[in-house]
Each structure stands twice: as C-alpha cells, then as structure tokens.
Amino acid sequence: MKTVMCILSVLLIALSCSKDGMKESVEADNPEIFLHIPAGFPGLNSSVAENRPTKYGVELGEKLFHEKRFSGNNTISCASCHNPALAFSDGKQQAVGIYERVGLRNTPAVQNMAFMKFYNWDGNILQLEKQPLVPIITHEEMNSSILEVIGKIGTDADYRELFKKAFGDASITADRIYRSIAQYEYTLISANSKYDRVTRNEGERFTDMEEIGYTTFKNKCASCHGTALFTDQSFRNVGFPMNPNPEEVGRGRVTGRSADQMAFRVPSLRNAAYTAPYGSFGQFPTLRSVLDYFDKGVLEAENLDPILKENGNRIPLTEKEKKAIIAFLETLSDPAFIGK
C-alpha cells in the first residue's frame, strides 16, 4: 500500500511539474509587455491586472483593431473610426459606420485607456474588455455579431496561429477577441509631448505665449481638465449646444438621475490639436470656437456645472488669453504617438 501511495505521489508531482513547465514555456514565448506609468499619471484601471498586455496578445489585438470583417459588409474596422494619425479619432462630427450610417456621438480619441476609470461619453463602460462588442452590434456602426465575426475569421490560418501564440491554443473565442483588443489599447500611452518634455526638464522651454497660455489654463480650465491626463474623469453639464437627437441624455442614460441629464465625461485634452471637431457630437469645429462659446455664455441648465453658474454661465476670456490657451494646448501634441 505504501508503495502504491508513493507511486501516486510521484505521478501527481510529475503532472504538476509538467503543467507548470507548460505554463512557464507559454509565458516565456509570449512575454508580458511592461506598461510604463508616466510621472503624475493616475494608477492603472483595475481590469489591467487581469489582462496584462503580452507580446502576441498586443500583436493580435492590433490586427483585430484593423480587421474590416468585424462589420456586416466587411468595410468598417475599429481603425476606421479610430485613426492613429488623428490620435485614434476620425475627424468627423459624429461617427460614420456601415453604409454611411451616422452615429449618435463624436468619436472619442483612444489614448491612455489603461488609466481611465470610465469609457464612452456617458461612462457606461468600466472595463475596456467590455467595449469592443458595442460597435460590433450597433446598427449605426458595424451592424454585426460576435458569432458572425468568429465565423469569418475562424478559418483564417494567420489568426489561428496568432491566437495560439497569444493564448496557448488556436481556439478563437469572443473573450479572447475582447481581451486582445484591450491589450493593444492599453499600450496606447501618450506622454511625450512638448509639455511632457518641459515638465521633465529635458532641455525644452515654453515660448512666452505658451507660458501665458499655461498660466491661463491653470486658472480657468484646470478645474475640469486637471491631472496629467488633462481630465479629472468627472461628468459635467457645461451648457454646450445640445444634440437634437431625442435619444441623447448623456450620463443620465446610465444613472437615471436628473442631475446627470446632458452631463458628459470631461475629455482629455492631450493631442487635442489632432482631434477636431470637439464636443459630444462634434458641436465645435475648432478649439477657438470652443473658447469663444465659453466666453460668450453657455446654455442655462438646472444641473449646469457650479463653476459656470458662479461665473454667470461663462468663462470670460480675452483675445490674448484665447490665443495663448490654444498655443499651450498645442504643446500637448505627441507626434510620436500618432505615428503608432
């Protein structure tokens, strides 16, 4: 009996070692990609810890990001609306999907996603892995289904090989699609603008106009666009012209609270020079038009942000201040990032 128990013990240990060895082998062949957290940035979204980017996970995610077979008629990919050259925005007032169907909102830039607490204009997504399904099934975007997507790419030899490298076997599943796209997006970190180099004391300095703009920005804009992300990630009604679509209620759609009606996530201003037009449905063609609107006075609303209410529903700005703020905002441009 003792002999049998010893043999069983040896077999169990051997099997355990074999499994551990296989796991170590997969990890060695598909190493984790280190995400550098720039100075001053907030911590990573908690979901990153459960889906850390890997060499092949990111490679697969990038390929899927550019895959037009995600759409019903094979014409629209994630990159169709999130163009890397425009800081992963699209330059249009509202997103345009399959058959030129126009969406409800302006396409938000995809940058520094690993550090965000909320996604989409109304913050209805908390985990980036849950985002890819939304455009796939939305009528105005890709108008497809995840099962249809898997059916299209399931026999693709290149994809099967990449899934095997990323996840250990060639099985193509919805969860693996979502996880790999999120892994790719987690690596899209923008923190090498002129502003960053100046604040890191890397030998660059602001011009006089940029310096004036930075001071003005801190005094009149940073209460919403604070932190190193240039957004405090809050939801605010700032009295912008409203989307005429009756389906639009902003954050109120998520919370059901009247206090959140027409409140939207404060966007990051990093790479703002690349991401026109601005506003939740592209209300403003230029940065100057945004500043002019704040200066002239915004729409009244019961839940208008208190900062605006306390200043007569406006942010007063002189001509010089507007030019200076725009000069500063241009220092948030990261040419290396849009080259990704």
C-alpha positions as CSV (number, residue, x, y, z in Angstrom):
1,M,0.0,0.0,0.0
2,K,2.8,2.4,0.9
3,T,4.5,1.6,-2.4
4,V,1.3,2.4,-4.3
5,M,0.9,5.7,-2.4
6,C,4.5,6.6,-3.2
7,I,4.0,5.9,-6.9
8,L,0.8,8.1,-7.0
9,S,2.6,10.9,-5.2
10,V,5.4,10.8,-7.7
11,L,2.9,10.8,-10.6
12,L,1.0,13.8,-9.1
13,I,4.2,15.7,-8.6
14,A,5.3,14.9,-12.2
15,L,2.0,16.0,-13.6
16,S,2.1,19.2,-11.6
17,C,5.6,20.0,-12.7
18,S,4.6,19.2,-16.3
19,K,1.7,21.7,-16.1
20,D,3.9,24.4,-14.5
21,G,6.5,23.8,-17.1
22,M,4.0,24.2,-19.9
23,K,2.7,27.4,-18.3
24,E,6.3,28.8,-17.9
25,S,7.0,27.8,-21.5
26,V,3.9,29.7,-22.9
27,E,4.8,32.7,-20.8
28,A,8.4,32.6,-21.9
29,D,7.3,32.5,-25.6
30,N,4.7,35.3,-25.0
31,P,6.3,37.7,-22.5
32,E,4.3,40.4,-20.7
33,I,4.8,43.9,-22.0
34,F,5.7,46.4,-19.3
35,L,3.4,49.4,-19.1
36,H,5.4,52.4,-18.1
37,I,3.3,54.7,-15.9
38,P,4.4,58.3,-16.7
39,A,5.1,60.6,-13.8
40,G,2.0,62.1,-12.4
41,F,-0.4,59.7,-14.1
42,P,-3.1,58.0,-12.0
43,G,-2.9,54.3,-11.3
44,L,-3.9,51.7,-13.9
45,N,-7.6,50.7,-14.3
46,S,-8.1,47.6,-12.1
47,S,-9.0,45.5,-15.1
48,V,-5.5,45.8,-16.4
49,A,-4.2,43.5,-13.7
50,E,-6.5,40.7,-15.0
51,N,-5.5,41.2,-18.6
52,R,-1.9,42.3,-18.8
53,P,-0.6,43.0,-22.3
54,T,1.7,40.3,-23.8
55,K,3.8,40.3,-26.9
56,Y,1.4,38.3,-29.0
57,G,-1.8,39.5,-27.3
58,V,-0.9,43.0,-28.4
59,E,0.1,41.9,-31.9
60,L,-3.2,40.0,-32.2
61,G,-5.2,43.0,-30.8
62,E,-3.7,45.4,-33.3
63,K,-4.5,43.1,-36.2
64,L,-8.1,42.7,-34.9
65,F,-8.3,46.5,-34.4
66,H,-7.8,46.9,-38.2
67,E,-10.0,44.0,-39.2
68,K,-12.8,45.1,-41.5
69,R,-14.5,41.7,-41.3
70,F,-15.8,42.9,-37.9
71,S,-18.5,44.7,-39.8
72,G,-21.5,43.2,-41.5
73,N,-20.4,44.1,-45.0
74,N,-16.6,43.9,-44.4
75,T,-16.0,47.7,-44.8
76,I,-15.5,49.0,-41.2
77,S,-12.9,48.2,-38.6
78,C,-12.1,49.8,-35.3
79,A,-9.4,51.8,-37.0
80,S,-11.9,53.2,-39.5
81,C,-13.2,55.5,-36.7
82,H,-10.1,55.5,-34.6
83,N,-7.4,56.6,-37.0
84,P,-3.9,56.5,-35.4
85,A,-2.9,59.6,-37.4
86,L,-5.7,61.6,-35.6
87,A,-4.8,60.3,-32.2
88,F,-7.3,57.5,-32.8
89,S,-10.2,59.8,-33.6
90,D,-11.8,60.3,-37.0
91,G,-12.1,64.0,-37.8
92,K,-15.9,63.8,-38.2
93,Q,-18.7,65.4,-36.3
94,Q,-20.3,62.1,-35.5
95,A,-19.1,58.5,-36.1
96,V,-19.9,57.1,-39.5
97,G,-20.3,53.4,-39.8
98,I,-21.6,50.7,-42.2
99,Y,-23.5,52.0,-45.2
100,E,-22.6,55.6,-44.2
101,R,-24.9,55.4,-41.2
102,V,-24.3,58.3,-38.8
103,G,-24.0,57.6,-35.1
104,L,-25.2,59.5,-32.1
105,R,-21.9,60.9,-30.9
106,N,-18.5,62.2,-31.8
107,T,-15.8,59.5,-31.9
108,P,-13.6,59.9,-28.8
109,A,-9.8,59.6,-29.1
110,V,-8.3,56.3,-27.9
111,Q,-5.3,57.2,-25.7
112,N,-4.1,56.4,-22.2
113,M,-7.0,54.0,-21.8
114,A,-5.1,52.0,-19.2
115,F,-5.5,54.9,-16.8
116,M,-9.2,55.7,-17.4
117,K,-12.0,54.8,-14.9
118,F,-14.8,55.2,-17.4
119,Y,-15.2,54.7,-21.2
120,N,-17.5,56.4,-23.7
121,W,-19.0,59.8,-23.4
122,D,-21.5,58.7,-20.8
123,G,-19.2,56.3,-18.9
124,N,-21.4,53.3,-19.4
125,I,-18.3,51.0,-19.7
126,L,-16.0,50.4,-16.8
127,Q,-13.8,47.7,-18.2
128,L,-12.2,48.1,-21.6
129,E,-12.6,44.5,-22.4
130,K,-16.4,45.1,-22.5
131,Q,-16.1,47.8,-25.1
132,P,-15.4,46.0,-28.4
133,L,-18.8,44.3,-28.5
134,V,-20.6,47.7,-28.5
135,P,-19.6,48.9,-32.0
136,I,-19.8,45.3,-33.4
137,I,-23.5,45.0,-32.6
138,T,-24.6,48.7,-33.0
139,H,-26.7,49.3,-36.1
140,E,-25.0,52.6,-37.0
141,E,-21.5,51.2,-36.6
142,M,-20.6,47.6,-37.6
143,N,-24.1,46.1,-37.6
144,S,-22.8,42.5,-37.0
145,S,-22.5,40.0,-34.2
146,I,-19.6,38.4,-32.4
147,L,-20.6,35.0,-33.7
148,E,-20.6,36.3,-37.3
149,V,-17.1,37.8,-36.7
150,I,-15.8,34.5,-35.3
151,G,-17.3,32.7,-38.3
152,K,-15.5,35.0,-40.7
153,I,-12.0,34.8,-39.1
154,G,-12.3,31.3,-37.6
155,T,-10.7,29.5,-40.6
156,D,-8.0,32.2,-41.2
157,A,-4.7,30.4,-40.7
158,D,-2.9,33.6,-39.7
159,Y,-5.4,34.3,-37.0
160,R,-5.3,30.8,-35.6
161,E,-1.6,30.9,-35.3
162,L,-1.7,34.3,-33.5
163,F,-4.4,33.1,-31.1
164,K,-2.3,30.1,-30.4
165,K,0.8,32.3,-29.7
166,A,-1.3,34.7,-27.5
167,F,-3.4,32.2,-25.5
168,G,-1.8,28.8,-25.8
169,D,-4.1,27.2,-28.4
170,A,-5.8,28.2,-31.6
171,S,-9.3,28.5,-30.2
172,I,-11.0,31.8,-31.3
173,T,-13.5,33.0,-28.7
174,A,-15.3,36.2,-28.0
175,D,-13.5,36.7,-24.7
176,R,-10.1,36.3,-26.4
177,I,-11.0,38.8,-29.1
178,Y,-12.1,41.4,-26.5
179,R,-9.0,40.7,-24.3
180,S,-6.5,41.1,-27.1
181,I,-8.0,44.3,-28.4
182,A,-8.0,45.7,-24.9
183,Q,-4.3,44.7,-24.5
184,Y,-3.4,46.6,-27.6
185,E,-5.3,49.7,-26.5
186,Y,-3.6,49.5,-23.1
187,T,-0.3,50.1,-24.8
188,L,-1.5,53.3,-26.5
189,I,0.1,55.6,-23.9
190,S,0.7,59.3,-24.9
191,A,3.1,61.1,-22.7
192,N,5.9,62.5,-24.9
193,S,4.5,65.9,-25.9
194,K,6.4,69.2,-25.6
195,Y,4.5,69.8,-22.4
196,D,5.9,66.5,-21.0
197,R,9.4,67.2,-22.0
198,V,9.3,70.7,-20.5
199,T,7.9,69.4,-17.2
200,R,10.5,66.6,-17.2
201,N,13.2,69.3,-17.6
202,E,14.6,67.7,-20.8
203,G,16.0,70.9,-22.2
204,E,12.9,72.4,-23.8
205,R,11.1,75.5,-22.7
206,F,7.7,77.0,-23.4
207,T,7.6,80.1,-25.6
208,D,6.3,83.3,-23.9
209,M,2.8,82.7,-25.5
210,E,2.8,79.1,-24.4
211,E,3.8,80.1,-20.9
212,I,1.0,82.7,-20.7
213,G,-1.4,80.0,-22.0
214,Y,-0.3,77.5,-19.4
215,T,-0.9,80.1,-16.6
216,T,-4.3,81.0,-18.0
217,F,-5.2,77.3,-18.4
218,K,-4.4,76.6,-14.8
219,N,-6.5,79.5,-13.7
220,K,-9.5,78.9,-15.9
221,C,-9.5,75.3,-17.3
222,A,-7.7,73.0,-14.9
223,S,-10.7,72.6,-12.5
224,C,-12.1,70.2,-15.1
225,H,-9.0,69.3,-17.2
226,G,-6.7,68.7,-14.3
227,T,-4.3,65.8,-13.6
228,A,-1.6,64.6,-16.0
229,L,-4.3,63.1,-18.2
230,F,-5.8,66.6,-18.7
231,T,-9.2,65.4,-17.5
232,D,-10.5,64.8,-14.0
233,Q,-12.6,62.0,-15.4
234,S,-15.8,63.6,-14.0
235,F,-19.2,64.0,-15.7
236,R,-20.4,67.6,-16.1
237,N,-23.1,69.6,-17.9
238,V,-21.2,72.5,-19.2
239,G,-24.0,74.0,-21.2
240,F,-22.9,73.1,-24.7
241,P,-25.3,73.1,-27.6
242,M,-27.5,70.0,-27.3
243,N,-27.6,67.1,-29.6
244,P,-31.0,67.3,-31.4
245,N,-31.4,63.5,-31.3
246,P,-34.1,62.7,-28.7
247,E,-32.2,59.6,-27.6
248,E,-29.4,61.7,-26.1
249,V,-29.5,62.2,-22.4
250,G,-25.8,62.0,-21.6
251,R,-24.7,60.4,-18.3
252,G,-28.4,60.3,-17.3
253,R,-28.9,57.3,-19.6
254,V,-26.6,55.4,-17.3
255,T,-27.6,56.6,-13.8
256,G,-31.2,57.5,-14.4
257,R,-30.6,60.7,-12.3
258,S,-32.0,64.0,-13.4
259,A,-28.8,65.6,-12.0
260,D,-26.9,63.7,-14.7
261,Q,-29.0,64.8,-17.7
262,M,-26.8,66.0,-20.6
263,A,-23.6,65.6,-18.4
264,F,-20.7,64.0,-20.3
265,R,-17.3,62.7,-19.4
266,V,-14.7,65.5,-19.4
267,P,-12.4,64.6,-22.4
268,S,-8.7,64.6,-22.1
269,L,-7.0,67.5,-23.9
270,R,-3.9,65.6,-24.8
271,N,-3.4,65.6,-28.6
272,A,-6.4,68.0,-28.8
273,A,-4.8,69.6,-31.9
274,Y,-5.4,66.3,-33.8
275,T,-8.9,65.5,-32.7
276,A,-11.3,68.2,-34.1
277,P,-14.2,68.6,-34.1
278,Y,-15.0,68.8,-30.4
279,G,-17.9,68.2,-28.1
280,S,-20.0,65.1,-27.6
281,F,-21.5,65.3,-31.1
282,G,-18.9,67.5,-32.7
283,Q,-20.6,70.8,-32.0
284,F,-17.4,72.8,-32.4
285,P,-15.1,72.7,-35.5
286,T,-12.1,74.3,-33.8
287,L,-10.5,74.9,-30.4
288,R,-11.1,78.6,-30.9
289,S,-14.9,78.0,-31.3
290,V,-15.0,76.2,-28.0
291,L,-13.3,79.0,-26.2
292,D,-15.5,81.6,-27.9
293,Y,-18.6,79.7,-26.8
294,F,-17.4,79.6,-23.2
295,D,-16.6,83.3,-23.3
296,K,-19.9,84.4,-24.8
297,G,-22.0,82.3,-22.4
298,V,-23.3,78.7,-22.3
299,L,-26.8,77.3,-22.3
300,E,-28.6,77.5,-19.0
301,A,-29.5,74.2,-17.3
302,E,-30.7,73.3,-13.9
303,N,-27.7,71.0,-13.4
304,L,-25.2,73.3,-15.1
305,D,-21.8,72.9,-13.6
306,P,-21.4,75.1,-10.4
307,I,-18.2,76.6,-11.7
308,L,-20.1,78.1,-14.6
309,K,-23.1,79.1,-12.6
310,E,-20.8,81.0,-10.2
311,N,-19.3,83.0,-13.2
312,G,-22.5,84.0,-14.9
313,N,-22.7,80.9,-17.1
314,R,-19.4,81.7,-18.8
315,I,-15.7,81.6,-18.6
316,P,-14.6,85.1,-19.5
317,L,-11.5,85.2,-21.8
318,T,-9.7,88.0,-23.6
319,E,-8.5,87.7,-27.1
320,K,-4.9,87.3,-25.9
321,E,-5.9,84.6,-23.4
322,K,-7.7,82.6,-26.1
323,K,-4.7,82.6,-28.4
324,A,-2.4,81.8,-25.5
325,I,-4.5,78.8,-24.3
326,I,-4.5,77.4,-27.9
327,A,-0.8,77.8,-28.1
328,F,-0.5,75.9,-24.8
329,L,-2.9,73.2,-25.9
330,E,-0.7,72.6,-29.0
331,T,2.2,71.7,-26.6
332,L,0.1,68.7,-25.6
333,S,0.5,67.2,-29.1
334,D,2.6,64.0,-29.2
335,P,3.8,63.4,-32.8
336,A,5.4,60.0,-31.8
337,F,2.1,58.8,-30.5
338,I,0.1,59.5,-33.7
339,G,2.8,57.6,-35.6
340,K,1.8,54.4,-33.9
